[in-house]
Amino acid sequence: MEFMTKFEAVLLISPEISSKSKSDTIDSFLKIINENNGKIVDTEDWGLRDLSYKIINFSKAFYIFYQIEIDGQKIDGIKKNLSQNENFLRHLFVKVEKHQELPTKLNNEKK
């Protein structure tokens, strides 16, 4: 049996894609997690937000937050896969002891 580690992830998705492409991009991430025997515990869509600095001439991005349980050794492969998709501007995975309680503070802020 694989040891499941808890992670919290934030994905930044291009603001210039259609809602259908955004949905397909999110589905591709979920598929990658499932293919690696991971589990999405919870998710929040933080919406279109300002970036602290420009990324590829974008000053905004769609932020999506995930709570994930997966074998920690598979994270590098997932990061590599995300880096190859131009719709993902950035991604961050943080290993946690326990998932924070939802809704997050950021989700409660006015968008």
N, C-alpha and C positions, 0 to 999 in steps of 0.2 A: 504494500500500500504506500502511495506517495504521501509525503508530509506536506500538508497544506499550510502555507504562510499567508498572513493577512497583509494586504497592501491597500493603500488608497492611491488612486490615480486621477490626474487631471489631464484632459486632452484639449488642445486648442485647435479648432477646426477653422479653415479658411472662411472668411466672411463673404467671399464672392461666389460661393457655390449655391445652386438652387436647393430648395428644401428637399427635393427628391434625392439629389446628390448627397446632401447632408445626412439624410436617413440611410442611404446606401453606405456611406462612410462609417457611420455608427455601427451598422449591421456587420460591416467587415471586421471591425474591432471585436464585436461580440463573437463572431465566428472564430477569430484567432484565439480568443480566451477558451471557447468551447473545445476547439481542436487540441488545445493543450491541457485538457481535463481541468480547467479552472471553473470557478463559479462566481457569478456576479451576485454579490450579497444585496447591494442597493445602488441606486444611481440618482443623481440630480442634474438637471439641465440648468446651468447658471445663465444661459442666454448670451446675447451679443454684448460684449464688454470691451472697454478700452484696454489696450495693452500699455504696459509701462514704457516700452520702447518699441520702435517699429521692427517688424519681422517681415522680411521680403516686401517692403513698402506697404505693409498693412499696419494700420493703427488700431484695428479692432479684430476680435476673433470670437467665435462661439466657444464657450467654456462648458465642458461636460465633466462631472465628478463621478467617480466609481469607487465602490468598496468591493474588493476582489479577494478571493481565497484561491491560491494557486501554488504549485510547486515553485519555490523561489528560484530554482535553477533554470526555469523556463523564461524568466523575465527578459534576459538579454536577447533571446530570439524574438520575443514579442516587440521589444524596442526596435530591433533591426527591421522587422516587418513594417512597423509604423513609420520609420524613417524613409522607407521606400515609397510611401504613399504621399503625394504632394498635397493632398487635402488636409493632412495633419501638420500644422505649423510647428507645434511643440508637444511634448508629452513629459509627464513627471510621474514616477512611481515611487512611493514612500512606504517602506516596511513599517508596520505598526504592531504593537502588542494587542490592542483591541481597537475596533472601529469606533470612530466618534459617533455620538448620537446625532441623528438627523431630525429635523432639517439643520443644515449647517448655518452658521452665522452669515456667510456670504450669500446663501440662497435667500435669506430673509431681507437682505438689503434691496432697496429699490433699484430696478434695472434701468 
